[in-house]
Amino acid sequence: MVADDRLELVVVRHGLTRWNQERRYQGHRDIPLLLPDAEPDLERLREHLADVDFDAVHCSDLTRCRQTLAHVREGHPDTPRFDARLRELNFGDYEGQTWGALKDDPDYRAWVDSQGRLATPGGESADDLWARLLAWLDDVIAEARQCQHRRVLAVSHGGTIRELRRRLEAADFWDGVVGQAQGRCFTFTIQEDGWSCSSSSVVPAPAKATS
C-alpha cells in the first residue's frame, strides 16, 4: 500500500443455530447451524457478497462459522484462515444457560449491569475479548499494508462484532448487536504510523425502497 490508503473489512455473524433459537449463551461451545432454518438469512448474505472479490478471508474456527463461510462463498476460490481469536466471548459457566435460568443469580446480574466489563465466572471480560480481536486486527492491517489488500472478509460471532462496533464506532453496548448472517463493513485508513476506522456500514445493505 501507499503511505496513506484504505481497507474495507467486512465482518459478518454466523447463521442461526438451535442455541440461538433457544436464546442460550454459546460462547466457545462448538454448536452447528440449524438447517434448513438458517438458509434464508445465509442466502441473502450470499447474494450480497456474490460479486465481491476479497483479497483475504478469515473465519472463526468454530463449526457454525465454518458452515456459514462455506455457504456464502461457495464457488469462490478463497483460501480461508481459521483463527480462534475470532471466537465469541468465552461465557464460562454461563455457556448453555438462558437468561431465564440466570436472571436471579446476583453474579449474572452484576455481569449484565457491567456491560461486559466484568469477566463471566470461568470466562472472559470485554477487555479480554478486545485484546485478542485487536491482535488479530493488527495482523490483518499489517498484511494489508504489505500485500496491498483492499478488501477482507471475516466470519465471526455476534459478541465479537458488538465489541468491534463498541471500540471502532463508539457504539453503545446494547446498540452493537447484529442479526444472524449480518454484520458491518468497516473502512480503515492505513498510514505509515498506524490506522484508524474512518466509517462503517450495514451488511447486507438494506434493500432499496421502490415506488
Summary of the structure (lengths in Angstrom):
residues: 211
radius of gyration: 17.3
end to end distance: 42.5
largest distance: 54.8
contacts: 655
relative contact order: 0.24
helix: 37%
strand: 21%
